[in-house]
């Protein structure tokens, strides 16, 4: 057997062991975020995400689609994020057409941690490529500052309570009740508005599980063989932030995606469809996402940390009061 044939046999046998890089020689996949990943912050501003698919010669492929799956960071070891039910779930799942080898969309990252973006590309000639990107999103500095101020406030509260209660008969239950007034927060859930039979349809949304968002061409446009350009935007009404957006993607008949609404608030889902020969078609729905109480595993460590801060303050306050009462 010649060296060339031996090399071909080895590639055939060993190639499948490398999984996603099996067909990397046919298509190259590049992923970029704007701003760069090192500047990304959780729940601050939407991020522009872009893909570039090229052939072996570095030329963008002319036709094709890319299946996109974005997964949220996994739960932390001790402290949870602002949205515990989002951790480890699928944030969005969709298929976008490639235009000059490119696909673009915008997404707001709700929590800190390592995100996982899985891609499967299929070109017009049947070539395929799979690739996975992992990138980090850091916590906002404003939230760290707010946590520091709140923690200092709990220590001060405990310090004052320690001085007040030292020398007087006060039960531990009264102290714990004071801490509970600061820490406790009521939950809220809202019902989902029914989706009509319009071109835009959104499944009832509940925190913790993705919902399907579907848009179809109006009237008999699909039956007539027409294709349209879809612009779809999802906006958090209370925060006034765009959490997801795609612009002018080619749609033939119908387009759908899975999207995870991170919290129990109100969202506006707006779609604008442009079909040649027709006026722009606009659809809009306000979605009331049903909130879910965070699991105990996410709340207990945080509550324990805050109660420990109050206990530290109580100890310091009591120590300072007893020290001042000792005659010199």
N, C-alpha and C positions, 0 to 999 in steps of 0.2 A: 504493500500500500504506500502510495506516495505521501509526502509530507502535507501536500495541499489537501488530499482526501482525508488524512488523519485529522487535520485541523477542522475540517467541515464536520466530521463525526463528533468531535469534542464539543463544538459549538451547539450542535443539535441536542446532545445529551445534557450539557451543563446549562444551556440557556434558560430553560424553564425554571431553574432554581432561583433565578434573580427576579421573578415576579414582575413588578411594574416596569422594570427596565428592559423587558424582553424585546420591545420594539422601539427602544429609544433611538436606534440608529435611523429610523424612518422619519420620525417627527420629534422636534425639539419643543419643549414647553417652558416658557419663561413667565414668571409671576412677579408682579410689582404692586406695592401699596404706595399711595400718596396721601399723607406724608409717609416717610420711611417707617418701618416697623419699630425702630427704636424710639420714635416720637409718638407712637400710638398710645392713647389713654382711654380707659373704660368710660363709656357713656358721656363723652364730651362732644365730639363732632363726628359726623359720618365720614368714612374713609373711602377713597376711590380705589377700587380693586381692578386690575387689568391683567389680561392674559395675552400673550403673543405666541402663536403656533407657527413654526417654520419647518421647512423640509431640510434635508441634509445639506443643501446648498445655501441655507440661510435665507431663503425666499419665503415670505408669508404664503400659506396655502390659500387658494382662492375660495374653496367651499369646504363646509364641514360643520360639525356641531361639537359642543363640549358639555358633558354632564358634570355638574358642580355640586359638591356636598360639603357644607361648612359645619364643623362640629365645635361646640363650646368646650372650654377647659374643664378638666375633671375636678371633682371636689377636692378642696385642700385638706391637709392633715388635721388642722385644728379650727381655724376661723373660716367661716363660709364667706361667700361674696354677697353683694347686695341682693342678688336674685338666686337663692340656693336651688330653686327648681329648674333653673336653666343649666346648671352645671352638668356636663357630660351628655347633653342632648344635642340633637341636630337643629341648628339655627335656621338653615335654609338649604333647600334641595331643588335644583332646577336644571333645565337644559337650554343653553343659549346658542343661537346660530353664530357662526364666525363670519366676520366681515373683514376681508383682507387679512385674514389670520388673527383677528383680534376679537376679544370679548371684554366688555366693561360693565361694571355695576357699582353701586354704592351701598355700604352697609355700616350700621352703627354697632360697635362691639359693646355689649351690655356689661360684661364683667371682665375682671383681670384674669390673666393666666395664659396658657399656651393653647392656641387655636390650631385646629387641624383642617386643612383644605385638601380634599381628594378630588382629582380630575380624571376624566376619561374622555379622550379626544378621538373622534372619528372623522377622517377627511373624506372629500368627495370621491376619491378613488379607492376607499375602503381601508386605507392605512389607519392604524390605531396606536394610541400611546396612553399609558396611565402614569400618573405621578401624584405624589403627596407632598404638600408643603406644610411645615409647622412654624408658626411665628408667635411671638409673645406680645401681649398687650398689658401695659402697666396700669396701676391704679392712679387716679387723678391726685395730684398734690393737694388740691383743695380738700379732698376727702380725708387724706392723712392729717391735714391741719385741723379739720373739724373733729376728727377722732381724738386728737391730742387735747384740744380745748375741752371737749366733753369729758374726757378722762380726768383732766385736771379739776373740772367742776365737781365730779363725783368725790374726788379726794378732799376738796375743800368742804363739800357738804358733810362728809363723814367727820372731818376735823371739827367743824362747828358743832355737830351733833355730839361728838365725844366730849367736848368741853361743857355743853349744856347739860348732858345727862350724867356727867360725873358728879357724884355727891348727891344726886337725886335718885329716887326709885323709879326707874323706867324699865319697861319690859323689852326684851329683844324683839318681840312682835311689832312694837311701835316703830323700832328702827327699820325693820325689814319692810314694814308698810310704807315708810317714807321712801325707801329705795325703789319699791315697786311702782310708786307714783311716777318716778322719773323714767324707769325702764319700760314699763308696760306701754303697749300701743295697740289700739283696736284694729281689727282686720276689716276688710271691706270687699265685697264681691258684687258684681253686677251681672245682670242677665244679658244674653246675646240677643241682638236685634235680628229678626228673621231676614234672610237674604231673599230678595225678589228674583224674578226670572229675567233680569236684565242681562246685558252682555258681560257684566262683572259680577262674579259670585264668590263669596267668602264663607267658608265653613264656620260654624260656631267655634269661637276661640276660647281656650282655657289655658291658663299658665301651666307649663309643664309638658305640653304636647304640641307638636306642630299642627297648623291648620292649612287646608288647601285653598289657594287663591287661583281662580280660573277666569280667563277672559276669552271670549270668542268673537269672531267677526260678526258684525251686525247683519241681520236680514239674510239675504241669499248671496252674500259676497263670497262665502266659501264655496257654495255650490257653483258659482260662476267662475271658479278658478282664480279669483283675485287673492292677492296677498296684501297684508297691511303692515304698517309700522306701529308698534305699541310702545307707549311710554307709561310706566306704572310707578307710582310713588306711595309709600306708606309713611305716615307722619304721626308721631306721638303728640296728641293735641295739648296735653297738660305741659309737657316739657318744650313743646314747639320745636321738635327735632325730627329731621328725616331719618328714619331707621332703616329704610331700604329704598332703592330706586334703580330702575333700568330705563334706558332711553333709546327709542327708535329701533327696537329689535324687530326683525322680520318674522311675521306670524302668518302661517297659511292655515286658516281654519280656526285653530284653538291653541292657546298656550296656558300652561298651568305650572304651579310651583308649590312647594311646601315651605311655610314660614312659621317661625316660632315667635309669638308675641311674648316679650319677657316679663311683663307685669300686668296687673289687673287695672288698666286704665282705658282711656278712649283713644282710638286710632282712626285716622282717616285714610282710606284706601281709594286712591284716585287713578283713573286710567284714561288715557287719550289715545284713540286709534285713528290713524290716517290711512284711508283707502283711496287709491287713485280714482278720480272721477266722482268722489263723494265728499261731503263736508266732514270735518273732523268730528268723531264720535266721542263724547265725554261721558264717563260714568264715575260715580262717587258713592261710597258707603262709609258710614261712621260705625265702627266696630266697638262694642262694649266687651272687653275681655274679662272673663270670669277669673277672679283672683282665688288663689289657694293658699291656705295657711302653711307656712314653712314647716318642714319636719322638725321634730324635737332635737334630732341630732345636730341641726344647724343652729338652734336657739340656745341650747344648754351651755355650750362653751362660751358664747358671748355673754349670756347672763351671769355665768360664773365669774368671768373676768370683771364685769362691772361691779358685782357684789364684792369681789375681792378688793377693788379700789375703794369702795365705801368702807370696808372693814379696816383697810390700812389707815384711812383718814380718821376713823373712830379711835383706833389705837393711838395715833399721834395726838389727837385732841385730848384723850384721857390722860396720856402721859404728861402733856404740857400742863394740864390743870392740876394734876397731883403734884407735879414738881413745883408749881407756883405756890401750892398750899403748904409745902414743907418749910418750916421756919429755918432761917439761916443762923 
